[in-house]
Amino acid sequence: MDMAFEVSTPGLTAVFGPSGSGKSTLIAAVAGLLRPDFCRIELDGTVLADTDASIWTPPEDRRAGLVFQDARLFPHMSVETNLRYGLRRAPHGPIRFGDVVSLLGIEPLLDRRPHTLSGGERQRVAIGRALLAQPRLLLMDEPLASLDSARKAEILPYLARIKTNLRLPVLYVTHAMEEVARLADTVLLIEAGSVAAVGDLPAITARGDLSLARRDDAGAVLDARVLSHDSVRQLTRIEAGGADLLIPLIEAPIGAGLRVRIPAREVILAREAPSAISIHNIVAGTVRAVTEDAVRHAALVEIALTRGAFLARVTPDAVMRLGLAAGAPVLALIKSVGIEVLGDRPPAFAAD
């Protein structure tokens, strides 16, 4: 492994990459469960490890909350006792028992034993136990990997709440692009033990030269806000990346922040606007880059907007016919039903 990166805190950094690329090894090193031959790990100005300076903070002193794929709850304890197990061994801190119980919606579970809980409930309790240890850093190693899609949908809003309310730095390992799109502030893309890219979520998802763009579910994620609603046409107008877009009607107040995803396969490119078409969104942009996707016999076109960018997947023939090259003007046609609304946009963290 040969990794070097720096990300802002607080905020959630999604550690993303194929199996065997080094994601879990990274988490273990940061937690102090694995001691590399050479490393330097620093959190908010505190050096946790520096092999050159013979500094190695033991795991129990790093105050890193750990959540694994399996909940690892004590089976003979109730939910409340499992939660308080972490609390009574922690230093005094701002995270309170009642707040965590309320935040994770686990009050009805307090008297139950782990074997009576669903997978999603067990993971919520495991997250609560990690939080009550008063961590300075939360490390999550594929916490939803063992859950089915329904249980994932159940727990994702709770994870979003944690990120917004507790202002913790989080390293979140996942294989699921849905989790990255819903939760991440920053993406750390790892391939074969190295950092392929690191940056804010909208910037990374709009790059056609990265492995993310060659996935079936490739698509750019944009922060957006609600501009207006039209109940007659059953449409909501939003602003995303500097472009006005129409999406199917949603329940959200005017000015509310959203996070939306535009799949690359849902974008059609043109040089002239068609006269009659069912597509609502015709967005003017500029080609930023064109990257070949040889496996799919396709091309990934990055479209720059005034305050963002998104991707389109088209054929090489379309690239030639439309003269798509860096700097060329282009129109992007996007179906309103093709734009995915991912949930409320997390508020920006204020500077300390």
Contacts in CASP RR format, 6 or more apart in sequence:
PFRMAT RR
TARGET T0000
AUTHOR 0000-0000-0000
METHOD contacts of the structure
MODEL  1
MDMAFEVSTPGLTAVFGPSGSGKSTLIAAVAGLLRPDFCRIELDGTVLAD
TDASIWTPPEDRRAGLVFQDARLFPHMSVETNLRYGLRRAPHGPIRFGDV
VSLLGIEPLLDRRPHTLSGGERQRVAIGRALLAQPRLLLMDEPLASLDSA
RKAEILPYLARIKTNLRLPVLYVTHAMEEVARLADTVLLIEAGSVAAVGD
LPAITARGDLSLARRDDAGAVLDARVLSHDSVRQLTRIEAGGADLLIPLI
EAPIGAGLRVRIPAREVILAREAPSAISIHNIVAGTVRAVTEDAVRHAAL
VEIALTRGAFLARVTPDAVMRLGLAAGAPVLALIKSVGIEVLGDRPPAFA
AD
1 22 0 8 1.000
1 25 0 8 1.000
1 26 0 8 1.000
1 36 0 8 1.000
1 193 0 8 1.000
1 194 0 8 1.000
2 193 0 8 1.000
2 194 0 8 1.000
3 26 0 8 1.000
3 190 0 8 1.000
3 193 0 8 1.000
3 194 0 8 1.000
3 195 0 8 1.000
4 195 0 8 1.000
5 188 0 8 1.000
5 195 0 8 1.000
5 198 0 8 1.000
7 13 0 8 1.000
7 169 0 8 1.000
7 186 0 8 1.000
7 188 0 8 1.000
7 198 0 8 1.000
7 199 0 8 1.000
8 185 0 8 1.000
8 186 0 8 1.000
9 43 0 8 1.000
9 44 0 8 1.000
9 169 0 8 1.000
10 167 0 8 1.000
10 168 0 8 1.000
10 169 0 8 1.000
10 170 0 8 1.000
10 349 0 8 1.000
11 163 0 8 1.000
11 167 0 8 1.000
11 168 0 8 1.000
11 169 0 8 1.000
11 170 0 8 1.000
11 185 0 8 1.000
11 186 0 8 1.000
11 349 0 8 1.000
12 163 0 8 1.000
12 170 0 8 1.000
12 172 0 8 1.000
12 183 0 8 1.000
12 184 0 8 1.000
12 185 0 8 1.000
12 186 0 8 1.000
13 169 0 8 1.000
13 170 0 8 1.000
13 171 0 8 1.000
13 172 0 8 1.000
13 184 0 8 1.000
13 185 0 8 1.000
13 186 0 8 1.000
13 187 0 8 1.000
13 188 0 8 1.000
14 172 0 8 1.000
14 174 0 8 1.000
14 179 0 8 1.000
14 180 0 8 1.000
14 183 0 8 1.000
14 184 0 8 1.000
14 186 0 8 1.000
14 187 0 8 1.000
14 188 0 8 1.000
14 201 0 8 1.000
15 23 0 8 1.000
15 26 0 8 1.000
15 27 0 8 1.000
15 171 0 8 1.000
15 172 0 8 1.000
15 173 0 8 1.000
15 174 0 8 1.000
15 188 0 8 1.000
15 190 0 8 1.000
16 23 0 8 1.000
16 174 0 8 1.000
16 175 0 8 1.000
16 177 0 8 1.000
16 180 0 8 1.000
16 187 0 8 1.000
16 188 0 8 1.000
16 189 0 8 1.000
16 190 0 8 1.000
16 212 0 8 1.000
17 23 0 8 1.000
17 175 0 8 1.000
17 189 0 8 1.000
17 190 0 8 1.000
17 191 0 8 1.000
17 211 0 8 1.000
18 175 0 8 1.000
18 191 0 8 1.000
19 175 0 8 1.000
21 190 0 8 1.000
21 191 0 8 1.000
21 192 0 8 1.000
21 193 0 8 1.000
22 190 0 8 1.000
22 193 0 8 1.000
23 141 0 8 1.000
23 173 0 8 1.000
23 190 0 8 1.000
24 141 0 8 1.000
24 142 0 8 1.000
24 173 0 8 1.000
25 34 0 8 1.000
26 171 0 8 1.000
26 173 0 8 1.000
26 190 0 8 1.000
27 139 0 8 1.000
27 141 0 8 1.000
27 171 0 8 1.000
27 173 0 8 1.000
28 34 0 8 1.000
29 35 0 8 1.000
29 36 0 8 1.000
29 39 0 8 1.000
29 41 0 8 1.000
29 49 0 8 1.000
30 41 0 8 1.000
30 48 0 8 1.000
30 64 0 8 1.000
30 137 0 8 1.000
30 139 0 8 1.000
30 171 0 8 1.000
31 59 0 8 1.000
31 62 0 8 1.000
31 64 0 8 1.000
31 65 0 8 1.000
31 66 0 8 1.000
31 139 0 8 1.000
32 48 0 8 1.000
32 49 0 8 1.000
32 57 0 8 1.000
32 58 0 8 1.000
32 59 0 8 1.000
32 62 0 8 1.000
32 64 0 8 1.000
33 59 0 8 1.000
35 56 0 8 1.000
36 51 0 8 1.000
37 51 0 8 1.000
38 51 0 8 1.000
38 52 0 8 1.000
39 49 0 8 1.000
39 50 0 8 1.000
39 51 0 8 1.000
40 47 0 8 1.000
40 49 0 8 1.000
40 50 0 8 1.000
40 51 0 8 1.000
40 52 0 8 1.000
41 47 0 8 1.000
41 48 0 8 1.000
41 49 0 8 1.000
41 50 0 8 1.000
42 48 0 8 1.000
43 136 0 8 1.000
43 137 0 8 1.000
43 169 0 8 1.000
44 136 0 8 1.000
44 169 0 8 1.000
47 53 0 8 1.000
47 55 0 8 1.000
48 55 0 8 1.000
48 57 0 8 1.000
48 62 0 8 1.000
49 55 0 8 1.000
49 56 0 8 1.000
49 57 0 8 1.000
62 136 0 8 1.000
62 137 0 8 1.000
63 91 0 8 1.000
63 133 0 8 1.000
63 134 0 8 1.000
63 135 0 8 1.000
63 136 0 8 1.000
63 137 0 8 1.000
64 135 0 8 1.000
64 136 0 8 1.000
64 137 0 8 1.000
64 138 0 8 1.000
64 139 0 8 1.000
65 130 0 8 1.000
65 131 0 8 1.000
65 133 0 8 1.000
65 135 0 8 1.000
65 137 0 8 1.000
65 138 0 8 1.000
65 139 0 8 1.000
66 130 0 8 1.000
66 139 0 8 1.000
66 140 0 8 1.000
66 141 0 8 1.000
67 123 0 8 1.000
67 126 0 8 1.000
67 127 0 8 1.000
67 130 0 8 1.000
67 138 0 8 1.000
67 139 0 8 1.000
67 140 0 8 1.000
67 141 0 8 1.000
67 143 0 8 1.000
68 126 0 8 1.000
68 141 0 8 1.000
68 142 0 8 1.000
68 143 0 8 1.000
69 141 0 8 1.000
69 142 0 8 1.000
69 143 0 8 1.000
69 145 0 8 1.000
69 146 0 8 1.000
70 146 0 8 1.000
71 114 0 8 1.000
71 119 0 8 1.000
71 122 0 8 1.000
71 123 0 8 1.000
71 125 0 8 1.000
71 126 0 8 1.000
72 126 0 8 1.000
73 79 0 8 1.000
73 82 0 8 1.000
73 114 0 8 1.000
73 122 0 8 1.000
73 125 0 8 1.000
73 126 0 8 1.000
73 129 0 8 1.000
74 81 0 8 1.000
74 82 0 8 1.000
74 85 0 8 1.000
74 114 0 8 1.000
75 113 0 8 1.000
75 114 0 8 1.000
75 115 0 8 1.000
76 113 0 8 1.000
77 85 0 8 1.000
77 113 0 8 1.000
77 114 0 8 1.000
78 110 0 8 1.000
78 111 0 8 1.000
78 112 0 8 1.000
78 113 0 8 1.000
79 106 0 8 1.000
79 109 0 8 1.000
79 110 0 8 1.000
79 111 0 8 1.000
79 112 0 8 1.000
79 113 0 8 1.000
79 114 0 8 1.000
79 117 0 8 1.000
79 125 0 8 1.000
80 110 0 8 1.000
80 111 0 8 1.000
82 114 0 8 1.000
82 125 0 8 1.000
82 129 0 8 1.000
83 97 0 8 1.000
83 100 0 8 1.000
83 101 0 8 1.000
83 110 0 8 1.000
83 125 0 8 1.000
83 128 0 8 1.000
83 129 0 8 1.000
83 132 0 8 1.000
84 97 0 8 1.000
84 132 0 8 1.000
85 129 0 8 1.000
86 129 0 8 1.000
86 132 0 8 1.000
86 133 0 8 1.000
87 97 0 8 1.000
87 132 0 8 1.000
87 133 0 8 1.000
89 133 0 8 1.000
90 132 0 8 1.000
90 133 0 8 1.000
90 134 0 8 1.000
91 134 0 8 1.000
92 134 0 8 1.000
93 134 0 8 1.000
94 134 0 8 1.000
95 131 0 8 1.000
95 132 0 8 1.000
95 134 0 8 1.000
95 166 0 8 1.000
97 132 0 8 1.000
100 128 0 8 1.000
100 131 0 8 1.000
100 132 0 8 1.000
101 107 0 8 1.000
101 110 0 8 1.000
103 158 0 8 1.000
103 161 0 8 1.000
103 162 0 8 1.000
103 165 0 8 1.000
103 166 0 8 1.000
104 124 0 8 1.000
104 125 0 8 1.000
104 127 0 8 1.000
104 128 0 8 1.000
104 158 0 8 1.000
104 162 0 8 1.000
105 124 0 8 1.000
105 158 0 8 1.000
106 121 0 8 1.000
106 124 0 8 1.000
106 125 0 8 1.000
106 128 0 8 1.000
109 117 0 8 1.000
109 121 0 8 1.000
109 125 0 8 1.000
114 122 0 8 1.000
114 125 0 8 1.000
117 125 0 8 1.000
118 151 0 8 1.000
119 146 0 8 1.000
119 147 0 8 1.000
119 151 0 8 1.000
120 147 0 8 1.000
120 151 0 8 1.000
120 154 0 8 1.000
120 155 0 8 1.000
123 143 0 8 1.000
123 144 0 8 1.000
123 147 0 8 1.000
123 151 0 8 1.000
123 155 0 8 1.000
124 155 0 8 1.000
124 158 0 8 1.000
126 143 0 8 1.000
127 140 0 8 1.000
127 143 0 8 1.000
127 158 0 8 1.000
127 159 0 8 1.000
127 162 0 8 1.000
130 138 0 8 1.000
131 138 0 8 1.000
131 162 0 8 1.000
131 166 0 8 1.000
135 168 0 8 1.000
136 168 0 8 1.000
136 169 0 8 1.000
137 168 0 8 1.000
137 169 0 8 1.000
137 170 0 8 1.000
137 171 0 8 1.000
138 162 0 8 1.000
138 168 0 8 1.000
138 169 0 8 1.000
138 170 0 8 1.000
138 171 0 8 1.000
139 170 0 8 1.000
139 171 0 8 1.000
140 170 0 8 1.000
140 171 0 8 1.000
140 172 0 8 1.000
140 173 0 8 1.000
141 173 0 8 1.000
142 173 0 8 1.000
142 174 0 8 1.000
142 175 0 8 1.000
143 159 0 8 1.000
143 172 0 8 1.000
144 151 0 8 1.000
144 152 0 8 1.000
144 155 0 8 1.000
144 156 0 8 1.000
144 174 0 8 1.000
144 176 0 8 1.000
144 179 0 8 1.000
145 174 0 8 1.000
145 175 0 8 1.000
145 176 0 8 1.000
147 155 0 8 1.000
152 176 0 8 1.000
152 178 0 8 1.000
152 179 0 8 1.000
156 178 0 8 1.000
156 179 0 8 1.000
156 182 0 8 1.000
156 183 0 8 1.000
159 182 0 8 1.000
159 183 0 8 1.000
160 182 0 8 1.000
160 183 0 8 1.000
160 343 0 8 1.000
160 344 0 8 1.000
160 346 0 8 1.000
162 168 0 8 1.000
162 170 0 8 1.000
163 170 0 8 1.000
163 183 0 8 1.000
163 185 0 8 1.000
163 346 0 8 1.000
164 346 0 8 1.000
164 347 0 8 1.000
167 349 0 8 1.000
171 188 0 8 1.000
172 179 0 8 1.000
172 183 0 8 1.000
172 184 0 8 1.000
174 180 0 8 1.000
177 212 0 8 1.000
177 215 0 8 1.000
177 217 0 8 1.000
178 217 0 8 1.000
180 187 0 8 1.000
180 201 0 8 1.000
181 201 0 8 1.000
181 205 0 8 1.000
181 221 0 8 1.000
181 259 0 8 1.000
181 261 0 8 1.000
181 342 0 8 1.000
182 259 0 8 1.000
182 342 0 8 1.000
182 343 0 8 1.000
184 201 0 8 1.000
185 200 0 8 1.000
185 201 0 8 1.000
185 346 0 8 1.000
186 198 0 8 1.000
186 199 0 8 1.000
186 200 0 8 1.000
186 201 0 8 1.000
187 197 0 8 1.000
187 198 0 8 1.000
187 199 0 8 1.000
187 200 0 8 1.000
187 201 0 8 1.000
187 204 0 8 1.000
187 205 0 8 1.000
187 212 0 8 1.000
188 195 0 8 1.000
188 198 0 8 1.000
188 199 0 8 1.000
189 195 0 8 1.000
189 196 0 8 1.000
189 197 0 8 1.000
189 198 0 8 1.000
189 204 0 8 1.000
189 210 0 8 1.000
189 211 0 8 1.000
189 212 0 8 1.000
190 196 0 8 1.000
191 211 0 8 1.000
196 210 0 8 1.000
196 211 0 8 1.000
197 204 0 8 1.000
197 207 0 8 1.000
197 210 0 8 1.000
198 204 0 8 1.000
201 221 0 8 1.000
202 220 0 8 1.000
202 221 0 8 1.000
202 222 0 8 1.000
202 223 0 8 1.000
202 308 0 8 1.000
202 309 0 8 1.000
203 309 0 8 1.000
204 210 0 8 1.000
204 212 0 8 1.000
205 212 0 8 1.000
205 219 0 8 1.000
205 220 0 8 1.000
205 221 0 8 1.000
205 261 0 8 1.000
205 311 0 8 1.000
206 219 0 8 1.000
206 220 0 8 1.000
206 302 0 8 1.000
206 308 0 8 1.000
206 309 0 8 1.000
206 310 0 8 1.000
206 311 0 8 1.000
207 213 0 8 1.000
207 302 0 8 1.000
208 289 0 8 1.000
208 291 0 8 1.000
208 300 0 8 1.000
208 302 0 8 1.000
208 311 0 8 1.000
209 289 0 8 1.000
209 291 0 8 1.000
209 300 0 8 1.000
212 218 0 8 1.000
213 219 0 8 1.000
213 264 0 8 1.000
213 291 0 8 1.000
213 293 0 8 1.000
213 300 0 8 1.000
213 311 0 8 1.000
214 293 0 8 1.000
214 295 0 8 1.000
214 296 0 8 1.000
214 300 0 8 1.000
217 263 0 8 1.000
218 263 0 8 1.000
218 264 0 8 1.000
218 265 0 8 1.000
218 300 0 8 1.000
218 311 0 8 1.000
218 313 0 8 1.000
219 261 0 8 1.000
219 262 0 8 1.000
219 263 0 8 1.000
219 264 0 8 1.000
219 310 0 8 1.000
219 311 0 8 1.000
220 261 0 8 1.000
220 262 0 8 1.000
220 264 0 8 1.000
220 309 0 8 1.000
220 310 0 8 1.000
220 311 0 8 1.000
221 259 0 8 1.000
221 260 0 8 1.000
221 261 0 8 1.000
221 342 0 8 1.000
222 240 0 8 1.000
222 241 0 8 1.000
222 259 0 8 1.000
222 260 0 8 1.000
222 261 0 8 1.000
222 262 0 8 1.000
222 308 0 8 1.000
222 310 0 8 1.000
223 240 0 8 1.000
223 241 0 8 1.000
223 257 0 8 1.000
223 258 0 8 1.000
223 259 0 8 1.000
223 345 0 8 1.000
224 238 0 8 1.000
224 239 0 8 1.000
224 240 0 8 1.000
224 241 0 8 1.000
224 245 0 8 1.000
224 257 0 8 1.000
224 258 0 8 1.000
224 259 0 8 1.000
224 260 0 8 1.000
224 345 0 8 1.000
225 238 0 8 1.000
225 239 0 8 1.000
225 255 0 8 1.000
225 256 0 8 1.000
225 257 0 8 1.000
225 258 0 8 1.000
225 345 0 8 1.000
226 236 0 8 1.000
226 237 0 8 1.000
226 238 0 8 1.000
226 250 0 8 1.000
226 252 0 8 1.000
226 253 0 8 1.000
226 254 0 8 1.000
226 255 0 8 1.000
226 256 0 8 1.000
226 257 0 8 1.000
226 258 0 8 1.000
227 237 0 8 1.000
227 238 0 8 1.000
227 239 0 8 1.000
227 244 0 8 1.000
227 254 0 8 1.000
227 255 0 8 1.000
228 236 0 8 1.000
228 237 0 8 1.000
228 254 0 8 1.000
229 235 0 8 1.000
229 236 0 8 1.000
229 237 0 8 1.000
229 249 0 8 1.000
229 254 0 8 1.000
230 236 0 8 1.000
230 237 0 8 1.000
230 249 0 8 1.000
231 249 0 8 1.000
234 248 0 8 1.000
234 249 0 8 1.000
235 246 0 8 1.000
235 247 0 8 1.000
235 248 0 8 1.000
235 249 0 8 1.000
235 280 0 8 1.000
235 336 0 8 1.000
236 246 0 8 1.000
236 247 0 8 1.000
236 248 0 8 1.000
236 249 0 8 1.000
236 250 0 8 1.000
236 252 0 8 1.000
237 244 0 8 1.000
237 245 0 8 1.000
237 246 0 8 1.000
238 244 0 8 1.000
238 245 0 8 1.000
238 246 0 8 1.000
238 247 0 8 1.000
238 258 0 8 1.000
238 260 0 8 1.000
239 245 0 8 1.000
240 260 0 8 1.000
241 305 0 8 1.000
241 306 0 8 1.000
241 307 0 8 1.000
241 308 0 8 1.000
242 305 0 8 1.000
242 306 0 8 1.000
242 307 0 8 1.000
242 308 0 8 1.000
243 281 0 8 1.000
243 283 0 8 1.000
243 305 0 8 1.000
243 306 0 8 1.000
245 260 0 8 1.000
245 281 0 8 1.000
245 283 0 8 1.000
245 334 0 8 1.000
245 336 0 8 1.000
245 339 0 8 1.000
246 280 0 8 1.000
246 281 0 8 1.000
246 336 0 8 1.000
247 260 0 8 1.000
247 336 0 8 1.000
247 337 0 8 1.000
247 339 0 8 1.000
247 341 0 8 1.000
248 336 0 8 1.000
248 337 0 8 1.000
250 341 0 8 1.000
252 258 0 8 1.000
256 344 0 8 1.000
257 344 0 8 1.000
257 345 0 8 1.000
258 341 0 8 1.000
258 342 0 8 1.000
258 343 0 8 1.000
258 344 0 8 1.000
258 345 0 8 1.000
259 341 0 8 1.000
259 342 0 8 1.000
259 343 0 8 1.000
259 344 0 8 1.000
259 345 0 8 1.000
259 346 0 8 1.000
260 339 0 8 1.000
260 340 0 8 1.000
260 341 0 8 1.000
260 342 0 8 1.000
261 339 0 8 1.000
261 340 0 8 1.000
261 342 0 8 1.000
262 310 0 8 1.000
262 311 0 8 1.000
262 334 0 8 1.000
262 338 0 8 1.000
262 339 0 8 1.000
262 340 0 8 1.000
263 338 0 8 1.000
263 340 0 8 1.000
264 300 0 8 1.000
264 310 0 8 1.000
264 311 0 8 1.000
264 312 0 8 1.000
264 313 0 8 1.000
265 313 0 8 1.000
266 334 0 8 1.000
266 335 0 8 1.000
266 338 0 8 1.000
266 339 0 8 1.000
267 303 0 8 1.000
267 310 0 8 1.000
267 311 0 8 1.000
267 312 0 8 1.000
267 313 0 8 1.000
267 332 0 8 1.000
267 333 0 8 1.000
267 334 0 8 1.000
268 279 0 8 1.000
268 312 0 8 1.000
268 332 0 8 1.000
268 333 0 8 1.000
268 334 0 8 1.000
269 301 0 8 1.000
269 303 0 8 1.000
269 312 0 8 1.000
269 314 0 8 1.000
269 318 0 8 1.000
269 322 0 8 1.000
269 324 0 8 1.000
269 330 0 8 1.000
269 331 0 8 1.000
269 332 0 8 1.000
269 333 0 8 1.000
270 322 0 8 1.000
270 330 0 8 1.000
270 331 0 8 1.000
270 333 0 8 1.000
271 322 0 8 1.000
271 323 0 8 1.000
271 329 0 8 1.000
271 330 0 8 1.000
271 331 0 8 1.000
272 331 0 8 1.000
273 282 0 8 1.000
273 331 0 8 1.000
274 333 0 8 1.000
277 333 0 8 1.000
278 335 0 8 1.000
279 333 0 8 1.000
279 334 0 8 1.000
279 335 0 8 1.000
279 336 0 8 1.000
280 334 0 8 1.000
280 335 0 8 1.000
280 336 0 8 1.000
281 332 0 8 1.000
281 333 0 8 1.000
281 334 0 8 1.000
281 335 0 8 1.000
281 336 0 8 1.000
281 339 0 8 1.000
282 331 0 8 1.000
282 332 0 8 1.000
282 333 0 8 1.000
283 303 0 8 1.000
283 305 0 8 1.000
283 331 0 8 1.000
283 332 0 8 1.000
283 333 0 8 1.000
283 334 0 8 1.000
284 329 0 8 1.000
284 330 0 8 1.000
284 331 0 8 1.000
284 332 0 8 1.000
285 303 0 8 1.000
285 304 0 8 1.000
285 305 0 8 1.000
285 329 0 8 1.000
285 330 0 8 1.000
285 331 0 8 1.000
285 332 0 8 1.000
286 303 0 8 1.000
286 304 0 8 1.000
286 327 0 8 1.000
286 328 0 8 1.000
286 329 0 8 1.000
286 330 0 8 1.000
287 301 0 8 1.000
287 302 0 8 1.000
287 303 0 8 1.000
287 304 0 8 1.000
287 324 0 8 1.000
287 325 0 8 1.000
287 326 0 8 1.000
287 327 0 8 1.000
287 328 0 8 1.000
287 329 0 8 1.000
287 330 0 8 1.000
288 302 0 8 1.000
288 303 0 8 1.000
288 304 0 8 1.000
288 309 0 8 1.000
288 326 0 8 1.000
288 327 0 8 1.000
289 301 0 8 1.000
289 302 0 8 1.000
289 326 0 8 1.000
290 299 0 8 1.000
290 300 0 8 1.000
290 301 0 8 1.000
290 302 0 8 1.000
290 319 0 8 1.000
290 324 0 8 1.000
290 325 0 8 1.000
290 326 0 8 1.000
291 299 0 8 1.000
291 300 0 8 1.000
291 302 0 8 1.000
292 299 0 8 1.000
292 300 0 8 1.000
292 316 0 8 1.000
293 299 0 8 1.000
293 300 0 8 1.000
293 313 0 8 1.000
296 313 0 8 1.000
297 315 0 8 1.000
297 316 0 8 1.000
298 313 0 8 1.000
298 314 0 8 1.000
298 315 0 8 1.000
298 316 0 8 1.000
299 313 0 8 1.000
299 314 0 8 1.000
299 315 0 8 1.000
299 316 0 8 1.000
299 318 0 8 1.000
299 319 0 8 1.000
299 324 0 8 1.000
300 311 0 8 1.000
300 312 0 8 1.000
300 313 0 8 1.000
301 311 0 8 1.000
301 312 0 8 1.000
301 313 0 8 1.000
301 314 0 8 1.000
301 319 0 8 1.000
301 324 0 8 1.000
301 330 0 8 1.000
302 309 0 8 1.000
302 310 0 8 1.000
302 311 0 8 1.000
303 309 0 8 1.000
303 310 0 8 1.000
303 311 0 8 1.000
303 312 0 8 1.000
303 330 0 8 1.000
303 332 0 8 1.000
310 332 0 8 1.000
312 332 0 8 1.000
314 324 0 8 1.000
318 324 0 8 1.000
322 330 0 8 1.000
324 330 0 8 1.000
END
